[in-house]
Amino acid sequence: MKNTKRTVVNIVVHVFLAVMAFVWLLPIFWIILTSFRGEKGSYVNSFFPKTYTFDNYIRLFTDRNVLNFPQMFANTLFIAVCTCIISTFFVLSISFCMSRLRFHFRKTYMNMAMILTLFPGFMSMVAVYYILKALGLSEGSMIRVALILVYSGGSGLGFYIAKGFFDTIPKSIDEAAIIDGATRWQIFTRITMPLSKPIIIYTVLTSFIGPWVDFIFAKVICRANAQYYTVAIGLWNMLQKEYIHSWYTCFAAGAVIISIPIAALFIFMQRYYVEGMAGAVKG
């Protein structure tokens, strides 16, 4: 009786998970099919394309008269990589300080950071824009610098997850290293970081994905400077009424293209994540 009940429960759970997986994968499958669709326009009568073609991908990288997607892709990649490096260093450094150091106003700072993270970042976008404008960072090539500063400047507030991970590392290791003459920097770089591969990879992924998919700040700061648009703005423009008929299938192709760097980064770093978790369990 007990085995029968367990079998029924397992079947129900697996059926439910299969349905949820189908619902989750269906939009991805549809956008991939649409990216190879030969018919133009956003409205079609069938789920599957009547004709398949690679022209949507070819046009995406060759037609630069209306929407320069390669330039947008290069802008976004440069901004995302720079932001990822700076933000990862900020988050891990602040997390280590909050976890290991004791100083005045530490709890006050942590409480303030928690309160500030409750408010959406775009609430400050008007003020941020005028600050950047006053500093001369809202025009020309400085727009890229402005976006990097915006994305990485507030990243330090997201230290709570990394801090929680650092709290699990025994402080006795740090104390032993201090007795041997190690500095705080040496403890951070040579002891804590090698033991923290999972949280480093998590921080790298979130720091990269943030600027890669952001639209609001990029639109406010770039405004009409098409030369410095990111892929989010480019894909949004493809859905405007003057472009949607001829660019809709290219929009689907662009959506597939921009998912590749994120997937590649995750696949590449997944091995280090697994190694880090195995080492943590073994330790």
N, C-alpha and C positions, 0 to 999 in steps of 0.2 A: 504493500500500500504506500509506504514511504517512498519507494523508488518510483512508483507510478506518478505520485504527486510531484516529485522532483523533475521527472521527465516532462510532464505537462508544463510546469513552470518554465523549464528551459526552452521548450518549444515556443511558448508565448513570448518570452523575452527575446529570443532570436528572431522571431517574426517581426516583433516591434522594432528591433534594431535594424532589420533588413529594410523595413518600410521607411524608417528615418534616414537610412543611408541613401535609399533611392530618391527621396525628396531632396536631400542635400546635394546629390550628384546630378540630378536632372538639369538644373540651370547651367551647371558647368558644361555638361554634355551638349546642351542646346547652343550655348555661346560658341563652342568649338565648331559645331555644325554650321552655324550662321557665318562663321568666319570663312568657310569654304563655299558659301552659297553664291551661285552665279547670278541669280535674280537681284536686281537693285530694289531699294525701298525698304521701309521698316514693317510693312504689313504684307503677310503672305497667308495663303489658305492652308498650307500643310506644315507639319512639324519638321519633316525632312526636306531638304532642298531638292528641287527638281534637277538642277545641274550643279556640278562641283567644279571649283576653279581655285588656282593659287593667285589669281590676279589681285585679290584684295590685299594680300601680304605684299605683293610686288608694288602695287600702287602706294601702299602705306610708306614705303621707303624710297620711292622714286618721284612721286608727285609732290613737289615742294612749292608749287605756285600758290596754293590756298592754305594748306596746313602742313607745316614743316615738321613731321613727326620725328625724323632722325635727330633734329636739333633739340626737340623737346625731350627725347629719350636721353640724349647726352647731358642736357641740363639737369634732369632729374637724377641720373646716375651719379654725376659729380656732387650734387648737393647731398644725396643720400649717403654716399660713402664718407664724405667729410663730416656730416652730422653724426654718422654712426661711430666714427673714431672718437670725436669729441664727447659725445653723449655717454658712450660706454665708459670713458675715463672719468667723467664727472660722477656718474651714478655709482660706480664701484668705489671711487675715492670717498664720496660722502657716506656711502653705506658702511665702509670700513671705519670711518671716524665715528659714526653714530653707534656702531656696534662695539668698538674697542676702547674708544677714548671717553673720559669723563671730564666735563668742563661746565662752566657756568652757562645757564640758559640752554643747556642741551635739550631738556624736556620741553622748554618753551618753543624752541625751534622745531622740534618734532611735531608738537601740537599745531603750530602755525602752518607747517608743511601739509599736515593732514587736512586742515581746514581749507587751504588754498586749492588742494587737489579736488575738492568737492565742487568747485566752480569750473565750468567748461572754459577751455583756453581761448575760444573765439570771443569771449566777452571782453577781452582786452585788446582785440585786434585793431580797433580804431586808435587807441592810445599808443600801441606799439608802432603803428604806421607813422604817426606824427613824430614819434621819437626818432625813428629811422630817417624820416624826411629831414628833421633838424640836423641829423648827423651826416646828411648827404649820401645816404645809403639806399635811396629809393629810385635812383635813375641809373641807366647804363649798366655796365658790367658789375656794379656794386650790388645789384639786385640779388645776384647769387650769394654774395657775402651776407646780405641782409637775411635771406632765407635760412642760411646756415646758422646765423646767430639766433634767429627766432626759434628754430627747431631744437638747437642744442642748449640755449640759454636756460630754459625752464626744465630741462631733463633731470636736473639734480633733485627736484622735488619727488621724483618717482623712486626713491631709494628704499622704500619700506620692504619690498619683496627681497631685494638683495641683502638688506640688513638682517632680515629674518633668517636667510641662509647663513650669513656670517655668524649669527648667534649660535648656530648649531656646531660650529667648529670649537673644540675645547680651548679655553683661554690658557690652559696649562702649557700648550704648545708655544704660545707667545711668551709666556713667562720664562720658559726654558731658553728660548732664543734670546731674550733680553739678558739673562744671566750669562749667556755665551758672548755677549757684546753686540748683538744685532740691534740696528736702529729700527724705528717704526717703518721707514720706507723699505728696508730689507725684509722685514716681516711681511709687509703687504705684498711685495713683488715676488719674493722667493718662497714664502710659506703659504700665505692665504690664497694667492691667486692659483697656484698649482692644485690646491685642494677645492677650488671653486669653479671647475670647468662648466658644470651645468648652468649655474647662474650667470656666468660670463656669456655663454651661448645664448641664453634667454635674453640678456640685456642687448647683445649685438643684434639679434633678430628684431626685437621691438624698436631699437634705435634706428634700424634701417627701414623697417616697414612704415614707421611714422611719416617721415618726409616723402617716401615713395608714393603713398596713397593720399596725402593731404591735398585738399582743394581750396579750403577757405582762405588760409593765410597766403597761399601762393597766388590766388586770384586777387586778393586785396593789395599785395605788394607789387605784383607784376603789372596789374592794371592792363593798359593797352600795349605794353611792350612785348609784342609777339615773339621777338627774338629770344626772350628769356622765359617763355612759357614752360611749364612742366607737363608731363604726360596726362595728369589729371585734368588740367585746363584744356589740353588738346582733345581728349576724349569727350569732354563736356561740349566743346565747340562742334564736334562732329554730330551732336544731337540737336543742334540749333536748326530752326525751320528752313534756313537757306541751304543747309548742308546735309540734312538728315536723309534725303532721298538718295543722294549719290554716295554718301559716306557712311551709311549705317552698317553695311557689311564690313567696311574698313574699321569701323568702331569695334566690331566684334573681334576682328583680327588684332587690333591694338590691345584689346582686353586680354587676349591670349598671350601676346608678346610681353606685356608688362608683368604677367604672372611668372614668367620664366626666371628672372633674376632672384625672386623671392624663393621659388621652389629650388633653384640651384643652390642658393645659400643655405637653405634648410637641409638639403640632402648632404651637402659638403660638411656641415657642422654637426650633423646628427651623430656621426661616428665619434666625435670628441665628447658629445653629450653622453652617449652610452658608456664610453670609457670612464668618464668622470663619475657617473652613477655607480658603475661597477667598482671603482676604486673607493668610493664613499662607503658602499655596503661592505666591501672587504675590510676597510679600516675599522 
